[in-house]
Every structure is written in C-alpha cells, then in structure tokens.
Amino acid sequence: MDIILLLVGFLLVCLGIVGSFLPILPGPLTSWFGLLTISFTEAIPKDWTFLGITLGIALIVFLLDYIIPIVGTKKFGGSKAGMIGTSIGLIVGLIAPIPGGIIIGPFVGAFIGEMLHQSDSSKALKAAFGSFLGFLTGTFMKFIVSIIFFGLFIGKVWEYRGPLFTF
C-alpha cells in the first residue's frame, strides 16, 4: 500500500508543477496533496506542523495568483475599472475555451476596463501590460513553490527510504 501512496503522491507533485502553467490545475495545492498523500504511508510519520505550514503556503500562493494581476494593473497606472476588468478577464479566460485564455483574459479585461474609464489607449495598454506582468509573476511564483514542494517530497522519501522500500 505504501508504494501505491508513494506513486500517487509522486504523480500529484508532478501534476502540481504542470499545474503552475495550466489554469485547470492549482499547482501548489496539487503538489501539497502529494505531500499529504505520502504522510498516509506507514513508513513516513505524520508531521502535522509540516503539513500545516506547507498548506498555508499553498493557500497563500493560490490567493496571490488571483491578486497579483490586479495589483500589477494598479501599479502600471490602472484604475479601479482596470482592476475590475482584470478580474472579469481572468474569470472569462478561465472559463472560455480559448487557447491561452488565462493569459489573454486579464490583459484584454484590463484594456477594456481602462478604455471604458478613459479613452487614452496608451494608458489603457500600459495598465493591460501591468496585468500581464502580474500574471507572469504569479505563474513564476506557483512554479517555484511547486518545485520546492517536489524537493520536499523527494527529501521525505529519501529520509524514509529504508522503511518505504523494504518488503
């Protein structure tokens, strides 16, 4: 049973890395479920502090992934209309069956929001660029956290390799 849990956990942390780039999967949260899965093996003792801290980090990153594009829009001179447009664009980008919708959505949403607020297309474009940078920042952050969770997974497996792999 431990080997099955180990394989499922490994798949989850790998899916978490992929999920850093795909909007369908919440990367760090998926990786965290991989860490949780191996804690149910008989060989690896449950460390609730470790699991709680890593869950907290995964949840913070999950939330920041939705907040950072909005902050990026504001930082580049966007208005409240641009931030609302970014949020709406992100939701539409997640739902729409358009390839790259999660990238295009916040950018277009911020641009439309700014154009509705003011007719200066150069300012609107600058705010949309801020939204795009926010998206890239969020993606990079999710990737780094997922890689760290992968390393923590490998470290736990290595630490308890004797009990895990003795038959």
MIDOSE-1310 file (N, C-alpha, C; in nm, 2 decimals, decimal comma, always signed):
residues 167
mdii	+0,08/-0,12/+0,00/+0,00/+0,00/+0,00/+0,09/+0,13/+0,00; +0,20/+0,12/+0,07/+0,29/+0,24/+0,08/+0,34/+0,27/-0,06; +0,37/+0,17/-0,15/+0,42/+0,20/-0,28/+0,31/+0,27/-0,36; +0,19/+0,23/-0,35/+0,08/+0,29/-0,42/+0,06/+0,44/-0,38
lllv	+0,07/+0,46/-0,25/+0,06/+0,60/-0,20/+0,18/+0,68/-0,24; +0,29/+0,62/-0,25/+0,41/+0,69/-0,29/+0,40/+0,73/-0,44; +0,35/+0,64/-0,52/+0,33/+0,67/-0,67/+0,22/+0,78/-0,69; +0,11/+0,77/-0,61/+0,01/+0,87/-0,63/+0,06/+1,01/-0,58
gfll	+0,14/+1,01/-0,47/+0,20/+1,13/-0,42/+0,29/+1,19/-0,53; +0,37/+1,10/-0,59/+0,47/+1,15/-0,69/+0,39/+1,21/-0,81; +0,29/+1,14/-0,85/+0,21/+1,20/-0,96/+0,15/+1,33/-0,93; +0,10/+1,35/-0,81/+0,04/+1,47/-0,76/+0,14/+1,59/-0,76
vclg	+0,26/+1,56/-0,71/+0,36/+1,67/-0,71/+0,41/+1,70/-0,85; +0,41/+1,60/-0,94/+0,45/+1,63/-1,08/+0,33/+1,71/-1,15; +0,21/+1,67/-1,12/+0,10/+1,74/-1,17/+0,09/+1,89/-1,12; +0,14/+1,91/-1,00/+0,15/+2,04/-0,94/+0,24/+2,13/-1,02
ivgs	+0,35/+2,07/-1,06/+0,45/+2,15/-1,14/+0,38/+2,19/-1,27; +0,32/+2,09/-1,34/+0,25/+2,12/-1,46/+0,13/+2,22/-1,44; +0,07/+2,21/-1,33/-0,04/+2,30/-1,29/+0,00/+2,44/-1,27; +0,13/+2,46/-1,25/+0,18/+2,60/-1,24/+0,16/+2,68/-1,37
flpi	+0,15/+2,61/-1,48/+0,13/+2,67/-1,61/-0,01/+2,66/-1,66; -0,08/+2,56/-1,62/-0,22/+2,53/-1,67/-0,32/+2,59/-1,57; -0,41/+2,66/-1,62/-0,51/+2,72/-1,53/-0,61/+2,62/-1,47; -0,62/+2,50/-1,53/-0,71/+2,40/-1,48/-0,67/+2,34/-1,35
lpgp	-0,54/+2,33/-1,33/-0,49/+2,27/-1,20/-0,42/+2,38/-1,11; -0,46/+2,39/-0,99/-0,39/+2,48/-0,90/-0,26/+2,41/-0,85; -0,15/+2,46/-0,92/-0,02/+2,40/-0,90/+0,03/+2,36/-0,76; +0,05/+2,46/-0,67/+0,10/+2,43/-0,54/+0,00/+2,35/-0,46
ltsw	-0,13/+2,37/-0,47/-0,22/+2,29/-0,40/-0,22/+2,15/-0,44; -0,21/+2,12/-0,57/-0,20/+1,99/-0,62/-0,07/+1,92/-0,56; +0,04/+1,99/-0,56/+0,17/+1,94/-0,51/+0,15/+1,91/-0,36; +0,08/+2,00/-0,29/+0,06/+1,98/-0,15/-0,02/+1,85/-0,12
fgll	-0,11/+1,82/-0,21/-0,18/+1,69/-0,19/-0,09/+1,57/-0,21; +0,01/+1,59/-0,29/+0,12/+1,49/-0,30/+0,19/+1,47/-0,17; +0,22/+1,58/-0,10/+0,29/+1,57/+0,03/+0,19/+1,51/+0,13; +0,06/+1,54/+0,13/-0,03/+1,48/+0,22/-0,04/+1,33/+0,19
tisf	-0,04/+1,29/+0,07/-0,06/+1,15/+0,03/+0,05/+1,07/+0,10; +0,18/+1,11/+0,09/+0,28/+1,03/+0,14/+0,28/+1,03/+0,30; +0,21/+1,12/+0,36/+0,20/+1,12/+0,50/+0,11/+1,01/+0,55; +0,03/+0,95/+0,46/-0,06/+0,84/+0,50/+0,01/+0,70/+0,48
teai	+0,14/+0,70/+0,44/+0,21/+0,57/+0,43/+0,24/+0,53/+0,58; +0,27/+0,41/+0,60/+0,30/+0,36/+0,73/+0,45/+0,39/+0,76; +0,53/+0,41/+0,66/+0,67/+0,44/+0,68/+0,70/+0,58/+0,72; +0,62/+0,68/+0,67/+0,65/+0,82/+0,69/+0,55/+0,87/+0,80
pkdw	+0,61/+0,91/+0,91/+0,52/+0,96/+1,02/+0,45/+1,09/+0,98; +0,33/+1,11/+1,03/+0,25/+1,23/+1,00/+0,31/+1,35/+1,08; +0,34/+1,45/+1,01/+0,40/+1,57/+1,06/+0,30/+1,68/+1,04; +0,21/+1,70/+1,13/+0,10/+1,80/+1,11/+0,15/+1,94/+1,10
tflg	+0,26/+1,97/+1,17/+0,32/+2,11/+1,16/+0,37/+2,13/+1,01; +0,44/+2,03/+0,96/+0,49/+2,04/+0,83/+0,38/+2,06/+0,73; +0,28/+1,97/+0,74/+0,16/+1,98/+0,65/+0,09/+2,11/+0,66; +0,07/+2,16/+0,78/+0,00/+2,28/+0,81/+0,07/+2,40/+0,74
itlg	+0,21/+2,41/+0,76/+0,28/+2,52/+0,71/+0,28/+2,51/+0,55; +0,30/+2,39/+0,50/+0,30/+2,38/+0,35/+0,16/+2,41/+0,29; +0,06/+2,37/+0,36/-0,08/+2,40/+0,32/-0,10/+2,55/+0,32; -0,06/+2,62/+0,43/-0,07/+2,76/+0,44/+0,00/+2,83/+0,33
iali	+0,12/+2,79/+0,29/+0,20/+2,85/+0,18/+0,12/+2,82/+0,05; +0,07/+2,70/+0,03/+0,00/+2,67/-0,09/-0,13/+2,76/-0,11; -0,20/+2,78/+0,00/-0,32/+2,86/+0,00/-0,29/+3,01/-0,03; -0,18/+3,06/+0,04/-0,14/+3,20/+0,01/-0,10/+3,22/-0,13
vfll	-0,03/+3,12/-0,19/+0,01/+3,13/-0,33/-0,11/+3,13/-0,42; -0,20/+3,04/-0,38/-0,33/+3,02/-0,46/-0,40/+3,16/-0,46; -0,41/+3,22/-0,35/-0,48/+3,35/-0,34/-0,41/+3,46/-0,41; -0,27/+3,47/-0,39/-0,19/+3,57/-0,46/-0,20/+3,56/-0,61
dyii	-0,22/+3,44/-0,66/-0,22/+3,42/-0,80/-0,34/+3,49/-0,86; -0,44/+3,52/-0,79/-0,56/+3,59/-0,83/-0,54/+3,74/-0,80; -0,46/+3,78/-0,70/-0,45/+3,91/-0,66/-0,34/+3,99/-0,74; -0,23/+3,92/-0,77/-0,11/+3,98/-0,83/-0,15/+4,05/-0,97
pivg	-0,23/+3,99/-1,06/-0,26/+4,06/-1,18/-0,34/+4,19/-1,15; -0,42/+4,19/-1,05/-0,49/+4,31/-1,02/-0,40/+4,42/-0,97; -0,30/+4,38/-0,88/-0,21/+4,47/-0,83/-0,12/+4,53/-0,94; -0,08/+4,44/-1,03/+0,00/+4,48/-1,15/-0,06/+4,58/-1,23
tkkf	-0,19/+4,57/-1,25/-0,27/+4,67/-1,32/-0,26/+4,80/-1,25; -0,29/+4,80/-1,12/-0,29/+4,93/-1,05/-0,15/+4,99/-1,05; -0,04/+4,91/-1,04/+0,09/+4,96/-1,03/+0,13/+5,03/-1,16; +0,08/+4,99/-1,27/+0,11/+5,05/-1,40/+0,01/+5,16/-1,44
ggsk	-0,05/+5,22/-1,34/-0,14/+5,33/-1,37/-0,29/+5,29/-1,40; -0,32/+5,17/-1,37/-0,46/+5,13/-1,39/-0,55/+5,18/-1,29; -0,68/+5,20/-1,33/-0,78/+5,25/-1,23/-0,86/+5,13/-1,18; -0,95/+5,16/-1,10/-1,04/+5,06/-1,04/-1,11/+4,98/-1,15
agmi	-1,15/+5,06/-1,26/-1,21/+4,99/-1,37/-1,12/+4,89/-1,44; -0,99/+4,92/-1,44/-0,89/+4,83/-1,50/-0,88/+4,71/-1,41; -0,88/+4,73/-1,28/-0,87/+4,61/-1,19/-0,99/+4,52/-1,20; -1,11/+4,59/-1,21/-1,23/+4,51/-1,22/-1,22/+4,43/-1,36
gtsi	-1,18/+4,50/-1,46/-1,16/+4,44/-1,59/-1,07/+4,32/-1,59; -0,96/+4,34/-1,51/-0,86/+4,23/-1,50/-0,93/+4,11/-1,43; -1,00/+4,13/-1,33/-1,07/+4,02/-1,26/-1,17/+3,95/-1,35; -1,25/+4,03/-1,42/-1,35/+3,97/-1,51/-1,28/+3,90/-1,62
gliv	-1,18/+3,96/-1,67/-1,10/+3,89/-1,78/-1,04/+3,76/-1,74; -0,99/+3,76/-1,61/-0,93/+3,64/-1,56/-1,04/+3,53/-1,55; -1,15/+3,56/-1,50/-1,26/+3,46/-1,49/-1,31/+3,42/-1,63; -1,32/+3,51/-1,72/-1,36/+3,47/-1,86/-1,25/+3,39/-1,92
glia	-1,13/+3,43/-1,90/-1,02/+3,35/-1,95/-1,01/+3,21/-1,90; -1,05/+3,19/-1,78/-1,05/+3,05/-1,72/-1,17/+2,97/-1,78; -1,28/+3,04/-1,80/-1,40/+2,97/-1,85/-1,40/+2,95/-2,00; -1,35/+3,05/-2,07/-1,36/+3,05/-2,22/-1,27/+2,93/-2,28
pipg	-1,32/+2,87/-2,38/-1,24/+2,76/-2,44/-1,14/+2,81/-2,54; -1,08/+2,92/-2,51/-0,99/+2,99/-2,60/-0,85/+2,95/-2,55; -0,76/+2,89/-2,64/-0,62/+2,86/-2,60/-0,55/+2,99/-2,55; -0,49/+2,98/-2,44/-0,42/+3,09/-2,38/-0,52/+3,20/-2,32
giii	-0,64/+3,15/-2,29/-0,74/+3,25/-2,24/-0,70/+3,31/-2,11; -0,63/+3,23/-2,03/-0,59/+3,28/-1,90/-0,48/+3,39/-1,91; -0,41/+3,39/-2,02/-0,31/+3,50/-2,05/-0,38/+3,62/-2,11; -0,46/+3,59/-2,21/-0,53/+3,69/-2,29/-0,64/+3,76/-2,21
gpfv	-0,71/+3,68/-2,13/-0,83/+3,74/-2,05/-0,79/+3,86/-1,96; -0,70/+3,84/-1,87/-0,66/+3,96/-1,78/-0,61/+4,08/-1,86; -0,54/+4,05/-1,97/-0,48/+4,16/-2,05/-0,60/+4,24/-2,12; -0,68/+4,16/-2,19/-0,80/+4,22/-2,26/-0,89/+4,29/-2,16
gafi	-0,92/+4,22/-2,05/-1,01/+4,28/-1,95/-0,96/+4,41/-1,89; -0,83/+4,42/-1,86/-0,78/+4,54/-1,81/-0,78/+4,65/-1,92; -0,75/+4,61/-2,04/-0,76/+4,71/-2,15/-0,90/+4,76/-2,17; -1,00/+4,67/-2,17/-1,14/+4,72/-2,19/-1,18/+4,80/-2,07
geml	-1,15/+4,76/-1,95/-1,19/+4,84/-1,83/-1,13/+4,98/-1,84; -1,00/+4,99/-1,88/-0,94/+5,12/-1,88/-0,99/+5,20/-2,00; -1,03/+5,14/-2,11/-1,08/+5,21/-2,22/-1,22/+5,27/-2,18; -1,30/+5,19/-2,10/-1,43/+5,24/-2,06/-1,41/+5,36/-1,96
hqsd	-1,31/+5,35/-1,88/-1,28/+5,46/-1,78/-1,23/+5,58/-1,85; -1,13/+5,56/-1,94/-1,07/+5,68/-2,01/-1,04/+5,63/-2,15; -1,04/+5,73/-2,24/-1,03/+5,69/-2,38/-0,88/+5,69/-2,43; -0,79/+5,71/-2,34/-0,65/+5,71/-2,37/-0,60/+5,57/-2,39
sska	-0,58/+5,53/-2,51/-0,54/+5,39/-2,54/-0,40/+5,35/-2,49; -0,31/+5,45/-2,49/-0,18/+5,42/-2,44/-0,17/+5,39/-2,29; -0,25/+5,47/-2,21/-0,26/+5,44/-2,07/-0,33/+5,30/-2,05; -0,43/+5,28/-2,13/-0,50/+5,15/-2,11/-0,41/+5,03/-2,15
lkaa	-0,33/+5,05/-2,25/-0,23/+4,95/-2,29/-0,13/+4,92/-2,18; -0,08/+5,03/-2,12/+0,02/+5,02/-2,01/-0,04/+4,95/-1,89; -0,17/+4,97/-1,86/-0,23/+4,90/-1,75/-0,25/+4,76/-1,78; -0,29/+4,73/-1,91/-0,30/+4,59/-1,95/-0,17/+4,52/-1,95
fgsf	-0,06/+4,58/-1,98/+0,07/+4,53/-1,97/+0,11/+4,49/-1,82; +0,07/+4,58/-1,73/+0,09/+4,55/-1,59/+0,01/+4,43/-1,55; -0,11/+4,41/-1,60/-0,18/+4,29/-1,57/-0,11/+4,17/-1,62; -0,06/+4,17/-1,74/+0,02/+4,06/-1,80/+0,14/+4,03/-1,72
lgfl	+0,21/+4,13/-1,67/+0,33/+4,11/-1,59/+0,29/+4,05/-1,45; +0,17/+4,09/-1,40/+0,12/+4,03/-1,28/+0,09/+3,88/-1,30; +0,04/+3,85/-1,42/+0,01/+3,71/-1,45/+0,14/+3,63/-1,45; +0,24/+3,68/-1,52/+0,37/+3,61/-1,53/+0,43/+3,59/-1,39
tgtf	+0,42/+3,69/-1,31/+0,48/+3,69/-1,17/+0,41/+3,57/-1,10; +0,28/+3,57/-1,11/+0,20/+3,46/-1,04/+0,24/+3,32/-1,09; +0,26/+3,31/-1,22/+0,30/+3,18/-1,27/+0,43/+3,14/-1,22; +0,53/+3,23/-1,22/+0,66/+3,20/-1,17/+0,66/+3,16/-1,03
mkfi	+0,58/+3,24/-0,95/+0,57/+3,21/-0,80/+0,51/+3,07/-0,78; +0,41/+3,03/-0,86/+0,35/+2,90/-0,84/+0,45/+2,79/-0,88; +0,53/+2,82/-0,99/+0,63/+2,72/-1,03/+0,73/+2,70/-0,93; +0,78/+2,80/-0,87/+0,89/+2,79/-0,77/+0,84/+2,72/-0,65
vsii	+0,72/+2,75/-0,60/+0,66/+2,68/-0,48/+0,64/+2,53/-0,52; +0,59/+2,50/-0,64/+0,57/+2,36/-0,67/+0,70/+2,28/-0,68; +0,80/+2,35/-0,73/+0,94/+2,28/-0,74/+0,99/+2,26/-0,59; +0,97/+2,35/-0,51/+1,01/+2,34/-0,37/+0,93/+2,22/-0,30
ffgl	+0,80/+2,21/-0,33/+0,72/+2,10/-0,27/+0,77/+1,97/-0,33; +0,81/+1,97/-0,46/+0,87/+1,85/-0,52/+1,00/+1,81/-0,44; +1,08/+1,90/-0,42/+1,20/+1,88/-0,34/+1,17/+1,83/-0,20; +1,07/+1,88/-0,14/+1,03/+1,84/+0,00/+0,98/+1,69/-0,01
figk	+0,91/+1,66/-0,11/+0,86/+1,52/-0,13/+0,98/+1,43/-0,15; +1,07/+1,46/-0,24/+1,19/+1,37/-0,26/+1,27/+1,36/-0,13; +1,28/+1,47/-0,05/+1,35/+1,47/+0,07/+1,29/+1,37/+0,17; +1,15/+1,38/+0,18/+1,08/+1,29/+0,28/+1,10/+1,14/+0,23
vwey	+1,08/+1,12/+0,10/+1,10/+0,98/+0,05/+1,24/+0,93/+0,08; +1,34/+1,02/+0,06/+1,48/+0,98/+0,08/+1,51/+0,95/+0,23; +1,45/+1,04/+0,31/+1,47/+1,02/+0,46/+1,42/+0,89/+0,51; +1,30/+0,84/+0,45/+1,24/+0,72/+0,50/+1,25/+0,61/+0,39
rgpl	+1,35/+0,61/+0,31/+1,37/+0,52/+0,20/+1,38/+0,37/+0,25; +1,44/+0,35/+0,37/+1,46/+0,22/+0,42/+1,32/+0,16/+0,45; +1,24/+0,22/+0,54/+1,11/+0,16/+0,57/+1,01/+0,16/+0,45; +1,03/+0,25/+0,35/+0,94/+0,26/+0,24/+0,96/+0,14/+0,14
ftf	+1,09/+0,11/+0,13/+1,13/+0,01/+0,02/+1,17/-0,12/+0,07; +1,14/-0,15/+0,20/+1,17/-0,29/+0,24/+1,04/-0,37/+0,23; +1,05/-0,49/+0,18/+0,93/-0,57/+0,15/+0,93/-0,69/+0,24
